[in-house]
Amino acid sequence: MSYTPGPWMVDHDEPNYVFVTNSGGVDELVATAYAMHENSEPGARDHLDNARLIAAAPELLKAWKKFFAHRSRVFEAQVRGKVDEIPLNALDKIFEMAEAAIAKAEASA
């Protein structure tokens, strides 16, 4: 799988469109979210909400990948009878990553 490396950010907020760019040093366009006034109330900012969700995608993907890797380690440890090998705080860190990504998507970060 190949995609523009994150983190991504909402950039160039205009009344009718929003750019999502990578913030890794080189401004590279990732996506553009357009206002759909036919389906929205005048002045609605749905396109900004959509852009925020798109911008959070790399962090959300990273959190899910870490969660599934952790789940695999827990399962393997259970099979071997070595559950005490799993760090207790590992899941807390994954949840913190996920919460930060959700906050970014919901613009409360």
N, C-alpha and C positions, 0 to 999 in steps of 0.2 A: 504494500500500500504506500502510495506517495501523495503527500499533500504539503502545502506551505507550512513550514514549521511555525509553531506558536511562540510566545503568546500572541493572540490576536486582540485588536482593540477597535472600538467604534471611533471612526474618524470622519471629519468633514460632514457634520450634521447640517443638513439643509432642509427646508420645509417639505420637499417632495422626495428626497432620497438621502441615504446614509451609506458611506463607504465603511467596509471592514477591512483593516489592513493588518499586516503582521507588525509587531512592535519589537522585532529582533534586530533592530539597527538599520534595516533597509525597509523603507516604506514600500511594501508590495501589496497590491490590491488582491484581496481574498474574495470579497463578495460585495455586491451592491444591493441594498434593500430599498425598494421603491414604495411610495405611498399608493394605496389603491383607493382613491377617493370614491369610486362607484360603490364600494362596499363599506366605506367608513363614514363616520360623521365628519363634517368639515373640521379641519384642524386636528383630527385624530393622529396619534403618533404610533400607530401599530408598526410601522416600518422601523422605528427606532427600537421598539421592543424586540422585533425579529432580528435586527442587527446585533443587539446585545446577546441574544441566544446564540447566534452564529459565532460571535466573538468568544463566547465561553466554551465552544466545542472542544478545543484542544485540552483544556483543563478537565472537562468532563470525561473525555476519553481516557486521559491519564489516570484519573481517579478510578474509573471502572476497571482499567487494566490492572492496576495495583490491587484492587479488591479481589478480582478473580485469581491473581497470582497468590494472594494471601489465602484465599479459600482452598486452593490446591495444596499449599504447604500445610494447612491445618488438616486436610483430608489425609495427606501422606503421613503426617505425624500420628494421626489416629490409627491408621492401618498398622504402623510400626509400634504403636503403644507408647509413643514418646511425645505426648501432648505438651509436656513441660518444656519442650524445645521451642515452642512458639512464644515470641515476645508478647506480653500482655498489652503493651501500648501500640502495637503495630496497627490494629484496627482503628484506634483513636486517630492516628495520623492520617489514615486514609479517609476517615469521615471528615476531618478538618479540611482536607483537599477538596472533597466533594462539596462541603458547605461553602467554601470560598468560591468555587466555580458556580454554584447555584446563586450565590449572592451577586456575582458578576453578571450572570444572565438576567437577574431580576433588578439590577442596578441599585442594590443596597450595599454594595461594597465600597 
